[in-house]
């Protein structure tokens, strides 16, 4: 680490701790950790101003491996802890690392509330659609009928769609990326960092022990271009290995169309990150009928929670005397001599 | 102000005054009748009159129970005296009952020959039936042993306001001020504080301010001019310690104490909370004090309330969460996280009747064992309990001071009685209050997250933003000193022991136990929390009767004072009155092998002095 000419020069290594990483060999979390450590130096902020907060689960070990400030808390509660920290220390860059169980099951309430408040915290939800740390029970994002240790007859639960949950909670930044899509993940992380407000990224992550291949069509070289729909603001929704397919909006519904002489790119739906209706429609796209969208579904600005709170405090300080004597002497007083 | 205060009516006295040294009065009516307001204003008037006082608001959990029913009765009791007092009083010298239901619910507490003021018109067939009366008690002779004053309060209020255009419903809602005015005359209270209060309360509704002022005065003059009352009563000022006083409730005192503590620590105050009776008023008070660097966060639930507070503590704020029993259950896991990561956190439990939702508006002190032991594994925390409403101020300062010095959660056990009850509070000299030292470590040399102070065993508080000291904390067991995750068997035992020793060592901060009364003798009454008042009153009575009885009141429930066992053993018998089934008594028996016995009342109401005195006398005989 060196500071030269006022500019901070950090490298990936500066963000690596001396702790042995204890995820299972082959876990998708390694890839995510690597991308986060690569992106951190690009933020241009000193390590001491970065805080990673997590709950419980495989993903929540993350802070131990980041050489920043870190807090490995309790199951589901990281958004609450992050909110208290960010409100009082808005100058810090606060990141929450959570999983599908931590963030959408036990901590579902905290997740939706931090999103609606728009606290400037970056939330990385590693979605592997399974409980890994407790050894293989179904999660709130597992598909219905999933056979696991706790659902030998198949899960009766209908799964959450994390993107739709975030949009429903009025999140101002909602994105999806994939553990092994290094470049896409880095770009998405950077955009999340530069978004002023809560940024929610669902990162599809492979658990090679308990749910191996959950996202295989999206990551296998052979199939991924047909299975992924990369969202780019202002650009038509084109996908496919040969870039010959697209998404059209017809009668209020999204449809896959083949591009040919009849249907051109100009007739395709153009992605607009500010349109929550469109974002919601896109969030519903899923295999096998549709490709799975990755990228930024929604990015809009709204005042952050901590800015409003800090503003109220500054305003109160301007308008009212901060004299403790006066405060204590409120109400009717009398003197005994 | 839109209203000119009236001439002080006090000077127009002509009827004789009878001197009393103490009066206990209760205002009772429908929960929509404004009895809490009347009671509070009467309290303020009595405070300005210089009396010592103690109050007991008692209201239903329903915001508006059906009118006229027993379930909807709301009461406010005030004890005011020319000498030092400790309780809201056992039995009533005077009762104001605004309807039959209020009479039925409260008459049992009125002394024989006590003053009974009722709103006569409300004793109609419908209301009598709702209250379960077969015949009208005002006329059937059943109230013969009281000084009964049936007054047409509703009608007189309407007459006072007949020249206004106010709707009948609004007029009717002014009648509490008629009752207050009347009783203010009867006990020679100054009504100026109430006039000021009305003016400010209804600043934006001058017509309501005017109406209530007129009704208040009408009530006052009615007392003076009507033939009903032959005399009024006077209670001379009490000889309180010199100083400037105000009236304060426990919740207000706690809120102010937290603000002052954060100021003394030169840190922002953060309150993470979720609305719950009877703790919400602390959130309300602090939410209005942003200019003092106070952050209030009304969270999505109890867990997020304490979670956000712990996050703020990590960032260096004076962090607090406030709740009551059901919320304490939900916060247990986060309290344990604070125990494990050793961050300062103040948890205020304003206890109420339980289990479960229980009695939201009634008092109880049955969360002691939960505070001490109600978390998984070995989880030592500091537990403190204020004794009186005003004491909540100093307990807040002490809690913050211990939390930051020892890097630990501190639980404050207040209760519904302290929270809503009021007493005169001598304003502290802010300069003389001790500073609270907060030191954030910034030196990276030799730093480890769990390196401990050799005396306090406290770990350093290092806040994010400090260069070179980046570190990770968490709920997993950590290695002694380095703080790295460790599952090593011997290390775990060492960490469990060191956390326990850290908290036990706080006993060094506790002054020698104060024994009120003889230092040895027949009976020592040991209490904690809000039972202070009735215990002190009962013990003083026993002492006045020449008995070797003493009172010891615990403020520190964990750790306990180191001399406590020795102090208790100097008495033949130990009596522990508690508003639970016997929680402190269990702790005392197991800790000191002392044969302490309990006196237990679990009725959602504080002890009466007489209840404790009776038990003391029994123990002296036995």
Interface residues (C-beta under 8 A of the other chain):
Chain A: X17 X19 X46 X47 X48 X49 X51 X53 X56 X63 X64 X66 X67 X68 X69 X70 X71 X72 X73 X74 X77 X79 X80 X81 X82 X83 X84 X85 X86 X87 X88 X89 X91 X92 X109 X110 X113 X309 X312 X313 X315 X316 X317 X319 X320 X321 X322 X324 X325 X327 X328 X329 X330 X331 X332 X333 X334 X335 X336 X337
Chain B: X44 X47 X48 X50 X193 X196 X237 X239 X240 X241 X242 X243 X244 X245 X246 X247 X248 X256 X259 X260 X263 X268 X270 X272 X289 X290 X291 X292 X293 X294 X295 X297 X299 X300 X301 X303 X304 X305 X307 X308 X309 X310 X311 X312 X313 X314 X315 X316 X317 X319 X333 X334 X337 X341 X427 X428 X430 X463 X464 X465 X466 X467 X468 X469 X470 X471 X472 X473 X474 X475 X476 X484 X485
